[in-house]
């Protein structure tokens, strides 16, 4: 147990953490057990530099020279090191946040009646806090803590002064509402996917009174309030537009993690509306992707998800933004994870060339690339299918449909994706066998495609079948 917890934590550390934790262990204030320092030295060498799996016997020999290996002693050593690592990580987070640390410093100074030092720390902390761009729940919670310390000092000198109590109440309301609304937004998004029940608790009662206060003038509260309304009533376009406006205007006031979540909530909402045949949402989706790239909200640890990369290309092509899509494909290729970089790039380039009717070049790219990812492989096969149809290569298309069906069965594609791609094959065969002079049969086929719940190429199939009778 100790070994798995310790090694799992170590695998998530960065090189800087290894160096800083070494200094932590060498400090007598934090650690006076030299065996831990030697144990950590061994782990650093084998994991960070040699990239090997650590061995308990060798680790024990490093920690306790000239002693016989004892399993129980080794478990205790790992347990102690793990606890030290937990303390270091907690300290590191507190150090990064800065203001919570100063809050505890202010409290310590107040308890020791060092009033001059106390006032300086509180004033400096408030200046530092207000100098930051974030105005999220963490900001208001930190502000509340500093206001509380300042009130404790004031009330000691003048028990009648309650001015800071009013400010504390407002900070508490702002922090609570942002936290509560954010949680509710995430719950609503989860329920829309997994059909789970969402209990609003006191939130609806609170929101019914919110317009009677000035809380909606707080940008962060307004941002999450509009997001909540959008998710609560997804068919009302007005709520989405209000949320999108708030996101573009005030998104920089929340943390990067919050901003990423908010963009994904907005993007997923647009995708659902597009799936409901609200094609005007493609433009909104395009704007969200542009702004999400500009703000860095869609990039995490310098990585852009390959799925987002593909979706951005698809959206741009859907509204004929070919020049922008071409620039995006090239500019963000380096942000893709290395194992998927080449295949994602070639697929998206082929997708663009297909829309530009450069079919031979697109086909060449598809045939050269190695698509290890199953879904990308199926996407490439679907694009090949469309190219064969557009170039009237019917014999090739017929053989390709057979091969694609066999691939799906052989790879044991399951669930939604199996249904989707088998439907694409089935309706493409119906398209090939359709008689343009049998108007009623074609109309029935179009109606069947429209009603099909799982069919990502619905638009293309409808277009090609409709073209038969024009």
C-alpha positions as CSV (number, residue, x, y, z in Angstrom):
1,X,0.0,0.0,0.0
2,X,2.8,2.4,1.0
3,X,4.8,1.5,-2.0
4,X,1.9,2.1,-4.5
5,X,0.9,5.4,-3.0
6,X,4.5,6.7,-2.9
7,X,5.5,5.6,-6.4
8,X,2.2,6.9,-7.9
9,X,2.9,10.3,-6.3
10,X,6.5,10.3,-7.5
11,X,5.5,9.6,-11.1
12,X,3.5,12.8,-11.2
13,X,6.3,15.1,-9.9
14,X,8.2,17.4,-12.2
15,X,12.0,17.8,-12.1
16,X,11.7,21.0,-10.1
17,X,9.7,19.1,-7.5
18,X,12.5,16.5,-7.1
19,X,15.0,19.3,-6.5
20,X,12.8,21.3,-4.1
21,X,11.8,18.2,-2.1
22,X,15.5,17.3,-1.7
23,X,16.0,20.7,-0.1
24,X,12.9,20.2,2.1
25,X,14.3,16.9,3.4
26,X,17.7,18.4,4.1
27,X,16.2,21.1,6.3
28,X,16.4,20.1,10.0
29,X,13.2,22.0,10.6
30,X,11.2,19.6,8.3
31,X,13.2,16.4,8.7
32,X,15.9,15.0,11.0
33,X,15.9,11.5,9.6
34,X,18.9,11.1,7.3
35,X,17.7,7.7,6.1
36,X,14.9,9.6,4.3
37,X,17.4,11.8,2.6
38,X,19.4,8.8,1.3
39,X,16.2,7.0,0.3
40,X,15.1,10.0,-1.7
41,X,18.5,10.3,-3.3
42,X,18.2,6.7,-4.5
43,X,14.6,7.3,-5.9
44,X,15.7,10.5,-7.7
45,X,18.6,8.7,-9.4
46,X,16.6,5.7,-10.6
47,X,13.4,7.4,-11.5
48,X,14.5,10.8,-12.8
49,X,17.9,10.1,-14.3
50,X,18.0,6.4,-15.1
51,X,14.2,6.1,-15.7
52,X,14.2,2.6,-14.1
53,X,11.8,1.0,-11.6
54,X,13.1,1.3,-8.0
55,X,13.9,-1.9,-6.2
56,X,13.1,-2.2,-2.5
57,X,16.3,-4.1,-1.5
58,X,18.6,-1.6,-3.2
59,X,16.6,1.4,-1.8
60,X,16.9,-0.1,1.7
61,X,20.6,-0.6,1.3
62,X,21.0,3.0,0.3
63,X,18.9,4.3,3.2
64,X,20.5,2.0,5.8
65,X,24.1,1.1,4.8
66,X,25.5,-2.1,6.4
67,X,22.0,-3.3,7.6
68,X,20.1,-6.4,6.6
69,X,16.9,-5.8,4.6
70,X,13.8,-5.8,6.7
71,X,10.4,-5.6,5.0
72,X,8.6,-4.0,7.9
73,X,11.3,-1.3,8.3
74,X,11.1,-0.6,4.6
75,X,7.3,-0.1,4.8
76,X,7.8,2.3,7.6
77,X,10.4,4.2,5.7
78,X,8.2,4.5,2.7
79,X,5.3,5.7,4.9
80,X,7.4,8.4,6.5
81,X,8.7,9.6,3.1
82,X,5.2,9.7,1.7
83,X,4.0,11.9,4.7
84,X,6.9,14.2,4.1
85,X,6.0,14.4,0.5
86,X,2.4,15.3,1.4
87,X,3.6,18.1,3.7
88,X,5.9,19.4,0.9
89,X,3.1,19.5,-1.7
90,X,0.7,21.2,0.7
91,X,3.3,23.8,1.6
92,X,4.1,24.3,-2.1
93,X,0.5,25.0,-3.0
94,X,0.2,27.4,-0.1
95,X,3.4,29.2,-1.2
96,X,2.0,29.5,-4.8
97,X,-1.3,31.0,-3.6
98,X,0.6,33.6,-1.5
99,X,-2.4,35.4,0.1
100,X,-3.6,32.5,2.3
101,X,0.0,32.4,3.8
102,X,-0.2,36.1,4.5
103,X,-3.6,35.6,6.1
104,X,-2.0,33.2,8.6
105,X,0.9,35.6,9.1
106,X,-1.5,38.4,9.9
107,X,-3.3,36.2,12.4
108,X,0.0,35.3,14.1
109,X,1.0,39.0,14.3
110,X,-2.4,40.0,15.7
111,X,-2.3,37.3,18.4
112,X,1.1,38.6,19.5
113,X,-0.1,42.1,19.5
114,X,2.4,43.3,17.0
115,X,0.1,45.9,15.7
116,X,2.4,47.8,13.4
117,X,3.6,44.6,11.7
118,X,0.0,43.4,11.5
119,X,-1.3,46.6,9.7
120,X,1.6,46.5,7.3
121,X,1.0,42.8,6.4
122,X,-2.8,43.3,6.0
123,X,-2.4,46.4,3.8
124,X,0.3,44.7,1.7
125,X,-1.9,41.6,1.3
126,X,-4.9,43.7,0.2
127,X,-2.7,45.5,-2.3
128,X,-1.3,42.3,-3.7
129,X,-4.7,40.7,-3.9
130,X,-6.3,43.7,-5.7
131,X,-3.3,43.8,-8.0
132,X,-4.2,40.4,-9.4
133,X,-6.6,40.0,-12.3
134,X,-8.7,37.2,-10.8
135,X,-12.0,38.0,-9.2
136,X,-13.3,34.5,-8.6
137,X,-14.4,32.7,-5.4
138,X,-10.9,32.3,-4.2
139,X,-10.3,36.0,-4.4
140,X,-13.4,36.8,-2.4
141,X,-12.7,34.1,0.2
142,X,-9.2,35.5,0.6
143,X,-10.6,39.0,0.9
144,X,-13.0,37.8,3.5
145,X,-10.2,36.4,5.6
146,X,-8.2,39.6,5.5
147,X,-11.3,41.7,6.3
148,X,-11.9,39.5,9.3
149,X,-8.4,40.1,10.6
150,X,-8.8,43.8,10.0
151,X,-12.2,43.8,11.8
152,X,-10.7,42.0,14.8
153,X,-8.2,44.8,15.2
154,X,-10.7,47.6,14.7
155,X,-13.2,46.0,17.1
156,X,-10.5,45.8,19.8
157,X,-10.1,49.6,19.6
158,X,-13.7,50.5,18.8
159,X,-16.4,47.9,19.5
160,X,-19.1,50.1,17.8
161,X,-17.3,50.0,14.4
162,X,-19.1,47.4,12.2
163,X,-18.2,48.8,8.8
164,X,-16.1,45.8,7.9
165,X,-18.8,43.4,9.0
166,X,-20.9,44.7,6.2
167,X,-18.0,44.3,3.7
168,X,-17.4,40.7,5.0
169,X,-21.1,39.8,4.4
170,X,-20.8,41.0,0.8
171,X,-17.6,39.1,0.2
172,X,-19.1,36.0,1.7
173,X,-22.2,36.3,-0.6
174,X,-20.0,36.8,-3.7
175,X,-17.7,33.9,-2.8
176,X,-20.6,31.5,-2.0
177,X,-22.7,32.4,-5.1
178,X,-19.7,31.8,-7.4
179,X,-18.8,28.5,-5.8
180,X,-22.4,27.3,-5.7
181,X,-23.2,28.4,-9.2
182,X,-20.1,26.8,-10.5
183,X,-20.9,23.5,-8.8
184,X,-24.5,23.6,-10.2
185,X,-23.2,24.3,-13.7
186,X,-20.9,21.2,-13.6
187,X,-23.8,19.1,-12.2
188,X,-26.2,20.2,-14.9
189,X,-23.6,19.5,-17.6
190,X,-23.1,16.0,-16.1
191,X,-26.8,15.3,-15.9
192,X,-27.3,16.2,-19.6
193,X,-24.8,13.5,-20.6
194,X,-25.6,10.8,-18.0
195,X,-29.3,11.7,-17.3
196,X,-28.7,12.0,-13.6
197,X,-31.0,13.9,-11.2
198,X,-29.8,17.4,-10.1
199,X,-31.1,18.7,-6.8
200,X,-31.0,22.5,-6.6
201,X,-31.3,22.7,-2.8
202,X,-31.4,26.3,-1.7
203,X,-30.0,27.7,-5.0
204,X,-33.3,28.4,-6.8
205,X,-34.6,30.3,-3.7
206,X,-31.5,32.3,-3.5
207,X,-31.5,33.1,-7.3
208,X,-35.1,34.3,-7.1
209,X,-33.9,37.0,-4.8
210,X,-30.7,37.8,-6.6
211,X,-32.1,40.5,-8.8
212,X,-33.2,42.5,-5.7
213,X,-29.5,42.9,-4.8
214,X,-26.5,44.3,-6.6
215,X,-24.8,40.9,-6.7
216,X,-25.3,40.5,-10.5
217,X,-23.0,43.6,-10.8
218,X,-20.2,41.3,-9.7
219,X,-18.7,40.1,-13.0
220,X,-17.9,36.6,-11.6
221,X,-21.4,36.1,-10.2
222,X,-22.9,37.3,-13.5
223,X,-20.7,35.0,-15.5
224,X,-21.7,31.9,-13.6
225,X,-25.3,33.0,-13.3
226,X,-25.6,33.3,-17.1
227,X,-23.9,29.9,-17.5
228,X,-26.4,28.3,-15.1
229,X,-29.4,29.8,-16.9
230,X,-28.0,28.6,-20.2
231,X,-27.7,25.0,-18.9
232,X,-31.0,25.1,-17.0
233,X,-32.9,26.3,-20.1
234,X,-30.9,25.1,-23.1
235,X,-33.6,25.8,-25.7
236,X,-33.6,29.5,-24.9
237,X,-31.0,31.1,-27.2
238,X,-31.0,34.3,-25.2
239,X,-29.4,32.7,-22.2
240,X,-26.5,31.3,-24.3
241,X,-25.9,34.7,-25.9
242,X,-25.8,36.4,-22.5
243,X,-23.4,33.7,-21.2
244,X,-21.2,34.0,-24.3
245,X,-21.0,37.8,-23.9
246,X,-20.1,37.5,-20.2
247,X,-17.5,34.8,-21.0
248,X,-15.8,37.1,-23.6
249,X,-16.0,40.1,-21.4
250,X,-15.2,38.7,-18.0
251,X,-13.5,35.3,-18.6
252,X,-10.1,36.7,-17.6
253,X,-11.4,37.2,-14.1
254,X,-11.5,33.5,-13.2
255,X,-8.6,31.0,-12.9
256,X,-7.3,29.1,-16.0
257,X,-9.0,25.9,-14.8
258,X,-12.4,27.7,-14.4
259,X,-12.0,29.4,-17.7
260,X,-11.3,26.1,-19.5
261,X,-14.4,24.5,-17.9
262,X,-16.6,27.5,-18.9
263,X,-15.4,27.3,-22.5
264,X,-16.1,23.6,-22.7
265,X,-19.6,24.1,-21.2
266,X,-20.3,26.7,-23.9
267,X,-18.8,24.6,-26.7
268,X,-20.7,21.5,-25.7
269,X,-23.9,23.5,-25.5
270,X,-23.3,24.7,-29.1
271,X,-22.6,21.1,-30.3
272,X,-25.9,19.9,-28.8
273,X,-27.7,22.8,-30.6
274,X,-26.0,21.9,-33.9
275,X,-27.1,18.3,-33.4
276,X,-30.7,19.7,-33.0
277,X,-30.3,21.1,-36.5
278,X,-29.7,24.7,-35.2
279,X,-27.0,25.3,-37.8
280,X,-26.6,29.0,-36.8
281,X,-24.7,27.7,-33.8
282,X,-21.8,26.7,-36.1
283,X,-20.8,30.4,-36.2
284,X,-21.1,30.7,-32.4
285,X,-19.0,27.5,-32.1
286,X,-16.4,29.0,-34.4
287,X,-16.2,32.2,-32.3
288,X,-15.8,30.2,-29.1
289,X,-13.0,28.1,-30.6
290,X,-11.2,31.3,-31.8
291,X,-11.5,33.0,-28.5
292,X,-10.6,29.8,-26.6
293,X,-7.4,29.6,-28.5
294,X,-6.6,33.3,-28.1
295,X,-7.1,33.1,-24.3
296,X,-5.3,29.8,-24.0
297,X,-8.4,28.3,-22.4
298,X,-8.3,25.3,-24.8
299,X,-4.6,24.6,-24.2
300,X,-3.5,22.7,-21.1
301,X,0.2,22.3,-20.3
302,X,1.0,23.5,-23.8
303,X,-1.1,20.7,-25.2
304,X,-4.2,21.0,-27.4
305,X,-6.3,17.9,-27.4
306,X,-6.4,16.1,-30.7
307,X,-10.1,15.8,-30.5
308,X,-10.4,19.6,-30.1
309,X,-8.0,20.1,-33.0
310,X,-10.2,17.9,-35.2
311,X,-13.4,19.6,-34.0
312,X,-12.1,23.1,-34.7
313,X,-11.2,22.1,-38.2
314,X,-14.6,20.5,-38.8
315,X,-16.3,23.7,-37.5
316,X,-14.2,26.0,-39.6
317,X,-14.9,24.0,-42.7
318,X,-18.6,23.9,-42.0
319,X,-18.8,27.7,-42.4
320,X,-16.3,27.8,-45.3
321,X,-13.5,29.5,-43.4
322,X,-10.9,27.7,-45.4
323,X,-8.0,30.2,-45.1
324,X,-8.4,30.4,-41.4
325,X,-8.6,26.6,-41.1
326,X,-5.4,26.1,-43.1
327,X,-3.5,28.6,-40.8
328,X,-4.9,26.8,-37.7
329,X,-3.8,23.4,-38.9
330,X,-0.2,24.5,-39.4
331,X,0.0,26.8,-36.4
332,X,-1.3,24.4,-33.8
333,X,0.3,21.2,-35.1
334,X,3.1,21.6,-32.6
335,X,0.6,21.7,-29.7
336,X,-0.6,18.2,-30.4
337,X,0.7,15.2,-28.4
338,X,3.6,13.8,-30.2
339,X,2.2,10.3,-30.8
340,X,-0.8,11.8,-32.6
341,X,0.8,14.8,-34.2
342,X,1.5,13.5,-37.7
343,X,-1.7,11.5,-38.1
344,X,-4.0,14.3,-36.8
345,X,-2.2,16.9,-39.1
346,X,-2.5,14.7,-42.2
347,X,-6.2,13.9,-41.5
348,X,-7.1,17.5,-41.0
349,X,-5.2,18.6,-44.1
350,X,-7.0,15.9,-46.1
351,X,-10.3,17.1,-44.6
352,X,-9.5,20.6,-45.8
353,X,-8.4,19.5,-49.3
354,X,-11.6,17.4,-49.6
355,X,-13.7,20.6,-49.0
356,X,-11.6,22.4,-51.5
357,X,-12.4,19.6,-54.0
358,X,-8.7,18.6,-54.2
359,X,-9.6,15.0,-54.0
360,X,-6.4,13.3,-55.3
361,X,-4.2,15.2,-52.9
362,X,-6.6,14.4,-50.0
363,X,-6.6,10.7,-50.9
364,X,-2.8,10.7,-51.1
365,X,-2.5,12.1,-47.6
366,X,-5.0,9.6,-46.2
367,X,-3.3,6.7,-47.7
368,X,0.2,7.7,-46.5
369,X,-0.7,8.4,-42.9
370,X,-0.6,5.7,-40.1
371,X,-3.8,6.1,-38.1
372,X,-3.1,4.2,-34.8
373,X,-6.1,5.8,-33.1
374,X,-9.2,3.7,-33.8
375,X,-11.6,6.6,-34.2
376,X,-9.3,8.6,-36.3
377,X,-8.8,5.6,-38.5
378,X,-12.6,5.3,-38.9
379,X,-12.8,9.0,-39.6
380,X,-10.1,8.6,-42.3
381,X,-12.0,5.7,-43.9
382,X,-15.2,7.7,-43.9
383,X,-13.4,10.6,-45.7
384,X,-12.0,8.1,-48.2
385,X,-15.6,6.8,-48.8
386,X,-16.8,10.4,-49.6
387,X,-13.8,11.0,-52.0
388,X,-14.6,7.8,-53.9
389,X,-18.2,8.8,-54.3
390,X,-17.3,12.4,-55.3
391,X,-14.9,11.1,-58.0
392,X,-17.3,8.4,-59.2
393,X,-14.9,5.6,-58.3
394,X,-17.8,3.3,-57.7
395,X,-15.9,0.0,-57.8
396,X,-13.4,1.3,-55.4
397,X,-16.2,2.6,-53.2
398,X,-18.0,-0.7,-53.2
399,X,-14.8,-2.6,-52.1
400,X,-14.0,0.1,-49.6
401,X,-17.5,-0.3,-47.9
402,X,-16.9,-4.0,-47.6
403,X,-13.4,-3.5,-46.1
404,X,-14.7,-0.9,-43.7
405,X,-17.5,-3.1,-42.4
406,X,-15.0,-6.0,-41.9
407,X,-12.7,-3.6,-40.1
408,X,-15.4,-2.5,-37.7
409,X,-16.3,-6.2,-36.9
410,X,-12.7,-7.2,-36.6
411,X,-11.7,-4.4,-34.3
412,X,-14.8,-5.0,-32.2
413,X,-15.9,-1.3,-32.3
414,X,-18.8,-1.1,-29.9
415,X,-21.5,1.2,-28.7
416,X,-22.3,4.5,-30.4
417,X,-19.3,4.4,-32.8
418,X,-20.2,0.9,-34.1
419,X,-23.8,2.0,-34.7
420,X,-22.7,5.3,-36.3
421,X,-20.2,3.9,-38.8
422,X,-22.4,0.9,-39.7
423,X,-25.2,3.4,-40.4
424,X,-22.8,5.4,-42.7
425,X,-22.0,2.2,-44.6
426,X,-25.7,1.2,-44.8
427,X,-27.0,4.5,-46.1
428,X,-24.1,4.9,-48.5
429,X,-25.1,1.6,-50.1
430,X,-28.7,2.8,-50.3
431,X,-27.4,6.0,-52.0
432,X,-25.5,3.9,-54.5
433,X,-28.5,1.8,-55.3
434,X,-31.0,4.6,-55.5
435,X,-32.9,5.2,-58.7
436,X,-33.2,9.0,-59.4
437,X,-36.5,8.4,-61.2
438,X,-38.1,6.7,-58.1
439,X,-39.0,10.0,-56.3
440,X,-41.1,8.4,-53.5
441,X,-38.3,5.9,-52.6
442,X,-35.8,8.7,-52.5
443,X,-38.0,10.8,-50.3
444,X,-38.5,7.9,-48.0
445,X,-34.8,7.4,-47.8
446,X,-34.2,11.1,-47.0
447,X,-36.9,11.0,-44.2
448,X,-35.2,7.8,-42.8
449,X,-31.8,9.6,-42.7
450,X,-33.4,12.7,-41.0
451,X,-34.9,10.5,-38.3
452,X,-31.7,8.4,-37.7
453,X,-30.4,9.3,-34.2
454,X,-26.9,8.0,-34.7
455,X,-25.4,9.2,-38.0
456,X,-22.6,11.8,-38.1
457,X,-22.6,12.1,-41.9
458,X,-26.3,12.9,-42.1
459,X,-25.8,16.2,-43.8
460,X,-23.6,14.8,-46.5
461,X,-25.9,11.9,-47.2
462,X,-29.0,14.1,-47.4
463,X,-27.2,16.4,-49.8
464,X,-26.1,13.6,-52.2
465,X,-29.4,11.9,-52.2
466,X,-31.3,15.1,-52.8
467,X,-29.0,15.9,-55.7
468,X,-30.2,12.7,-57.4
469,X,-33.6,14.2,-58.1
470,X,-32.6,17.7,-59.1
